[in-house]
Amino acid sequence: MKPVKVPIEAYESASRKVSLVFKDKYGNLVDLSGYTARMQIRPSADDESDTPILELTTENGGLSINGDLGKVTIFIEEVLLEYTGVFDMLLISPSGFIHKPVRTSPFKVIPGVTHGS
């Protein structure tokens, strides 16, 4: 998988769902069966703190994988303004090989005026 840039825009206080489909260099779907995934949002690419602004994984329900369709879905229940920054994604194969299909990309939050539940 060749890493691609995937800018994401989201509205503050709303949910955001984005599905990404991964293909090989020949245009064939990549079978992601058995893979796990991890994504972090940070203020900038050179942020070296131990704590990201937001971490989404297949384990915490923020990412889900539909393996035979080569699809990873990102889900954020409520987007906060502080999520503005950059993100990337790692896919971990069943054998432990780590792929980076999404290179550092912007995550932009568009401020809103209606807040609360």
C-alpha positions as CSV (number, residue, x, y, z in Angstrom):
1,M,0.0,0.0,0.0
2,K,1.4,3.4,-1.0
3,P,0.7,6.0,1.7
4,V,-1.8,8.6,0.6
5,K,-2.7,12.0,2.0
6,V,-6.4,12.2,3.2
7,P,-7.5,15.6,4.5
8,I,-10.5,15.4,6.8
9,E,-12.9,18.2,7.7
10,A,-15.4,17.8,10.5
11,Y,-17.9,20.1,12.2
12,E,-17.5,20.9,15.9
13,S,-20.1,19.1,18.2
14,A,-21.2,16.8,15.4
15,S,-20.4,13.2,14.7
16,R,-18.0,12.4,11.9
17,K,-17.7,9.1,9.9
18,V,-15.2,8.6,7.1
19,S,-14.6,5.4,5.2
20,L,-11.3,4.8,3.4
21,V,-10.8,2.1,0.8
22,F,-7.3,0.8,0.2
23,K,-6.1,-0.6,-3.1
24,D,-2.8,-2.0,-4.2
25,K,-0.7,-0.4,-7.0
26,Y,-2.8,-2.4,-9.6
27,G,-6.1,-1.0,-8.3
28,N,-7.1,-4.2,-6.5
29,L,-8.7,-4.1,-3.1
30,V,-6.3,-4.9,-0.3
31,D,-7.7,-7.7,1.9
32,L,-7.5,-6.4,5.5
33,S,-9.0,-9.4,7.1
34,G,-7.5,-9.9,10.6
35,Y,-5.9,-6.5,10.6
36,T,-6.1,-4.0,13.4
37,A,-5.6,-0.2,13.0
38,R,-4.5,2.8,15.0
39,M,-4.8,6.5,14.3
40,Q,-3.8,9.6,16.3
41,I,-4.6,13.2,16.0
42,R,-1.9,15.6,17.2
43,P,-1.5,19.4,17.1
44,S,1.4,19.1,14.6
45,A,3.6,16.5,12.9
46,D,6.5,17.4,15.1
47,D,4.6,16.9,18.4
48,E,6.6,14.6,20.6
49,S,4.3,14.4,23.6
50,D,3.2,11.1,25.0
51,T,-0.5,12.0,24.8
52,P,-2.2,12.6,21.4
53,I,-5.2,14.9,21.2
54,L,-7.3,11.9,20.2
55,E,-6.5,8.2,19.6
56,L,-8.8,5.9,17.6
57,T,-8.2,2.2,17.3
58,T,-10.0,-0.9,16.3
59,E,-9.9,-1.9,20.0
60,N,-11.6,1.3,21.3
61,G,-14.3,1.3,18.6
62,G,-13.0,4.5,16.8
63,L,-11.9,2.5,13.8
64,S,-13.6,-0.5,12.2
65,I,-12.3,-2.7,9.4
66,N,-14.3,-4.5,6.7
67,G,-11.4,-6.7,5.6
68,D,-12.6,-8.2,2.3
69,L,-13.7,-4.7,1.0
70,G,-10.3,-3.2,2.0
71,K,-12.2,-0.6,4.0
72,V,-11.4,1.2,7.3
73,T,-14.1,3.4,8.8
74,I,-13.2,6.3,11.2
75,F,-15.9,7.2,13.6
76,I,-15.9,10.1,16.1
77,E,-19.0,10.5,18.1
78,E,-18.6,14.1,19.0
79,V,-15.9,16.3,17.3
80,L,-14.3,18.8,19.6
81,L,-12.6,22.0,18.4
82,E,-9.3,20.9,19.9
83,Y,-9.2,18.0,17.5
84,T,-7.8,20.4,14.9
85,G,-4.3,19.2,13.9
86,V,-2.8,16.4,11.8
87,F,-3.3,12.6,11.8
88,D,-2.0,9.5,10.2
89,M,-3.0,5.8,10.4
90,L,-1.2,2.5,10.9
91,L,-2.6,-0.9,9.9
92,I,-1.2,-3.9,11.6
93,S,-1.4,-7.2,9.8
94,P,-2.1,-10.5,11.6
95,S,1.6,-11.3,11.4
96,G,2.5,-8.0,13.1
97,F,3.7,-6.2,10.0
98,I,2.9,-2.5,10.2
99,H,1.7,-0.6,7.2
100,K,1.2,3.2,7.0
101,P,-1.5,3.7,4.4
102,V,-2.4,7.3,5.4
103,R,0.6,9.7,5.7
104,T,0.4,12.8,7.8
105,S,-2.7,14.7,6.8
106,P,-4.7,17.7,8.1
107,F,-7.7,17.2,10.4
108,K,-9.6,20.4,10.3
109,V,-12.5,21.2,12.7
110,I,-15.0,23.8,11.5
111,P,-16.3,25.8,14.5
112,G,-19.9,25.7,15.3
113,V,-22.2,27.9,17.4
114,T,-24.7,25.2,18.7
115,H,-23.3,23.1,21.5
116,G,-24.4,20.7,24.1
117,S,-26.6,17.6,24.1
